[in-house]
Amino acid sequence: MIERANGSIKDLIQKSIEMNENFDWAKNLNKLIDNINNSQHRITGFTLKEIQTAFKNNDKVVLDEAFDTELKKKKPNISREVYEVGDLVRIHKPSDKTRQVWSKPKKSYSVYEYKLDAFKDRFKEEELLKVVGNPQNKITKVNKFIISKLIKPVIQDNEEYYEVQWKGYRETTLEPRDILLKDVPKMVNQFEKKNNVKFYDSKNKKNR
């Protein structure tokens, strides 16, 4: 709120200087602020001074009218809490491998984020789908695998792979490069740039 007010004052000073390069904004600062306070707000229809006076005098008529007007104009952009505590939801993560995880919203932190039982992460509204009824084969907990590092590039059957080390596991696995580019693009790009890894499109693919 304060930053927005400072921004309005800054814009007004800039416009005044553009109109008159000799404008002394320091001497006229109080006048500029007074102009802002007496200008009609484009949403509420009231000036800031009128709202301040209504607040001091507890004028509910003016305050309610300003609130209702602002709410009416902003309502289309106001998000609402879609899920309630206790709702059964599915975590929606479109990918090559479809994952269905069933859980219940434990606590909402905002209109956008939800906390689910058995998960440390917070989820946004678009990441959840509400479940109606009592689905079969619920998955209430999913093991989360995190890549520790990329070991080396590998060509196998003319396909591009990377040997991957996973956090918490000694064994390494071969993972397709195209999948890694979708899941951890930054890690792959940094590794290839640092190690000068180049893949060539040909019948006999080579890497170096």
Backbone torsions as a table, in degrees:
resi	resn	phi	psi	omega
1	MET	NA	-45.2	-179.7
2	ILE	-66.2	-42.1	179.8
3	GLU	-62.7	-37.5	178.8
4	ARG	-65.9	-41.4	178.7
5	ALA	-64.4	-42.2	178.0
6	ASN	-62.8	-37.0	178.4
7	GLY	-65.2	-38.7	178.2
8	SER	-64.3	-42.6	178.9
9	ILE	-64.2	-42.0	179.7
10	LYS	-61.5	-43.7	179.4
11	ASP	-63.0	-40.7	-179.4
12	LEU	-66.6	-39.2	177.1
13	ILE	-63.2	-44.1	-178.7
14	GLN	-62.9	-43.2	179.1
15	LYS	-64.3	-39.2	-179.6
16	SER	-65.3	-38.5	179.4
17	ILE	-69.9	-35.9	178.1
18	GLU	-64.2	-34.9	179.3
19	MET	-77.2	-33.1	-179.1
20	ASN	-145.9	105.3	-175.6
21	GLU	-65.2	-16.4	178.4
22	ASN	-94.8	8.5	-178.2
23	PHE	-64.0	125.5	179.0
24	ASP	-94.0	93.7	-174.4
25	TRP	-68.7	-29.6	-179.0
26	ALA	-63.4	-42.3	-179.8
27	LYS	-73.1	-26.4	-175.8
28	ASN	-104.1	12.8	-176.1
29	LEU	-60.3	-44.0	-179.5
30	ASN	-63.3	-35.6	178.8
31	LYS	-67.6	-38.9	179.1
32	LEU	-65.2	-42.6	178.5
33	ILE	-64.4	-38.6	178.7
34	ASP	-64.5	-36.7	177.6
35	ASN	-64.0	-40.6	179.0
36	ILE	-64.9	-44.9	-177.5
37	ASN	-66.8	-22.4	-178.8
38	ASN	-106.1	11.1	176.9
39	SER	-93.8	140.7	-177.9
40	GLN	-71.2	130.5	178.7
41	HIS	-71.3	135.2	-173.2
42	ARG	-68.8	-18.9	-179.0
43	ILE	-99.8	-52.5	-175.4
44	THR	-77.4	-28.4	-177.2
45	GLY	85.5	-2.2	178.5
46	PHE	-111.7	157.5	173.6
47	THR	-82.5	160.1	177.9
48	LEU	-61.8	-35.1	179.4
49	LYS	-65.8	-39.2	178.9
50	GLU	-65.8	-40.1	178.0
51	ILE	-66.2	-41.9	179.0
52	GLN	-62.9	-42.6	178.9
53	THR	-65.0	-41.9	178.9
54	ALA	-63.6	-37.5	179.2
55	PHE	-66.8	-42.4	179.7
56	LYS	-65.6	-37.0	-177.4
57	ASN	-92.3	3.3	-178.7
58	ASN	54.4	44.2	-179.8
59	ASP	-82.2	90.7	-175.1
60	LYS	-67.2	-26.3	179.7
61	VAL	-62.9	-50.7	-179.7
62	VAL	-67.4	-44.9	-178.0
63	LEU	-63.8	-43.3	179.5
64	ASP	-65.8	-39.4	179.8
65	GLU	-65.6	-42.1	179.1
66	ALA	-64.8	-42.6	179.8
67	PHE	-63.9	-46.8	-178.7
68	ASP	-63.5	-39.2	179.7
69	THR	-66.0	-44.0	-180.0
70	GLU	-65.7	-42.3	-179.7
71	LEU	-64.2	-40.4	-178.5
72	LYS	-63.4	-40.0	-178.0
73	LYS	-77.7	-28.2	-177.8
74	LYS	-95.5	-11.7	-173.2
75	LYS	-53.9	-42.4	-179.6
76	PRO	-59.8	-23.6	-177.8
77	ASN	-101.3	0.2	-178.9
78	ILE	-88.3	123.6	178.9
79	SER	-79.5	153.4	179.8
80	ARG	-123.0	160.8	179.9
81	GLU	-79.2	111.3	-174.5
82	VAL	-80.7	-40.2	-175.5
83	TYR	-105.9	145.9	179.0
84	GLU	-111.1	161.5	178.0
85	VAL	-60.1	126.5	-179.7
86	GLY	102.6	-11.5	177.8
87	ASP	-67.2	145.2	175.9
88	LEU	-94.0	126.8	-176.2
89	VAL	-131.7	161.5	174.4
90	ARG	-115.6	133.7	176.8
91	ILE	-76.7	121.4	-175.0
92	HIS	-102.4	109.3	178.7
93	LYS	-132.3	89.4	-179.6
94	PRO	-60.9	130.0	178.6
95	SER	-165.1	-176.5	178.0
96	ASP	-66.0	-29.1	178.1
97	LYS	-113.7	110.4	-177.6
98	THR	-71.8	130.4	177.8
99	ARG	-115.1	132.8	175.4
100	GLN	-122.1	117.5	-179.0
101	VAL	-125.1	126.8	-177.7
102	TRP	-103.2	129.5	179.8
103	SER	-157.6	178.4	-178.6
104	LYS	-123.6	133.8	175.4
105	PRO	-59.1	122.4	-178.4
106	LYS	-89.3	-45.1	-178.4
107	LYS	-158.1	134.3	178.9
108	SER	-94.6	131.7	-179.8
109	TYR	-93.4	-22.2	176.7
110	SER	-162.7	-178.0	178.9
111	VAL	-70.5	-11.2	-177.4
112	TYR	-106.6	-27.3	-171.8
113	GLU	-119.1	145.6	-179.1
114	TYR	-132.7	146.5	176.0
115	LYS	-105.2	127.2	-177.6
116	LEU	-107.8	150.6	175.7
117	ASP	-59.2	138.3	174.4
118	ALA	73.1	8.3	178.4
119	PHE	-128.5	138.0	177.6
120	LYS	-85.1	-26.3	-177.4
121	ASP	-72.7	157.1	171.2
122	ARG	-102.3	148.2	-175.1
123	PHE	-123.1	141.3	176.9
124	LYS	-86.1	163.6	-175.8
125	GLU	-55.4	-41.8	-176.5
126	GLU	-72.5	-10.4	179.2
127	GLU	-91.4	-2.2	-176.6
128	LEU	-122.2	145.9	174.4
129	LEU	-126.5	128.9	-178.6
130	LYS	-72.8	138.2	-178.7
131	VAL	-104.3	128.6	178.7
132	VAL	-102.8	132.5	179.7
133	GLY	88.7	-160.3	-178.0
134	ASN	-121.2	91.4	-175.5
135	PRO	-67.5	153.3	176.9
136	GLN	-88.8	163.7	176.0
137	ASN	54.3	51.5	178.0
138	LYS	-69.4	143.1	172.3
139	ILE	-114.3	111.2	-175.6
140	THR	-97.4	-10.6	179.8
141	LYS	-147.6	134.6	-179.2
142	VAL	-123.7	132.3	176.0
143	ASN	-71.5	129.7	-178.0
144	LYS	-103.6	118.5	-179.5
145	PHE	-100.1	130.5	-177.9
146	ILE	-121.6	131.8	179.7
147	ILE	-73.4	127.7	176.6
148	SER	-82.7	-49.6	178.6
149	LYS	-166.5	161.7	173.8
150	LEU	-93.0	131.4	-177.3
151	ILE	-86.3	-58.5	-178.0
152	LYS	-163.2	155.3	175.4
153	PRO	-78.6	149.5	-177.8
154	VAL	-140.2	138.1	172.8
155	ILE	-106.7	121.6	-179.3
156	GLN	-135.5	120.6	-177.5
157	ASP	54.5	42.6	179.0
158	ASN	61.5	21.6	176.8
159	GLU	-117.2	148.2	-176.4
160	GLU	-90.4	128.0	180.0
161	TYR	-134.8	167.8	169.3
162	TYR	-130.5	138.9	171.0
163	GLU	-78.9	125.6	-170.8
164	VAL	-117.6	135.6	172.6
165	GLN	-102.6	129.0	-177.0
166	TRP	-103.1	145.7	178.3
167	LYS	-65.1	128.7	178.4
168	GLY	86.3	2.4	-178.9
169	TYR	-131.6	138.9	177.4
170	ARG	-81.5	-35.6	-177.1
171	GLU	-69.3	144.0	174.7
172	THR	-105.5	159.5	178.8
173	THR	-133.0	159.5	173.6
174	LEU	-95.8	124.9	-179.5
175	GLU	-121.9	138.1	179.8
176	PRO	-58.7	135.6	-178.9
177	ARG	-61.3	-40.2	-177.7
178	ASP	-64.4	-32.6	176.4
179	ILE	-71.3	-41.1	178.9
180	LEU	-64.2	-34.1	178.3
181	LEU	-64.9	-26.1	176.9
182	LYS	-83.1	-39.1	-174.8
183	ASP	-84.7	-44.2	-177.5
184	VAL	-134.4	62.8	-176.1
185	PRO	-59.9	-37.3	-178.4
186	LYS	-65.5	-42.2	-179.9
187	MET	-63.9	-42.7	-179.6
188	VAL	-66.0	-47.2	-178.4
189	ASN	-62.6	-41.1	178.6
190	GLN	-66.0	-40.8	-179.8
191	PHE	-64.1	-45.7	-177.6
192	GLU	-68.0	-35.4	178.1
193	LYS	-70.2	-43.5	-178.4
194	LYS	-66.8	-37.9	-175.6
195	ASN	-102.9	8.6	178.3
196	ASN	53.5	48.3	-179.9
197	VAL	-86.0	129.2	179.4
198	LYS	-134.9	132.4	176.8
199	PHE	-107.3	139.5	-178.0
200	TYR	-116.1	135.5	177.5
201	ASP	-83.8	110.4	178.6
202	SER	-163.6	175.9	178.6
203	LYS	-66.0	-34.5	176.2
204	ASN	-113.0	90.3	-177.6
205	LYS	-66.8	138.4	178.4
206	LYS	-128.6	152.5	174.0
207	ASN	-134.4	152.5	178.0
208	ARG	-148.2	NA	NA
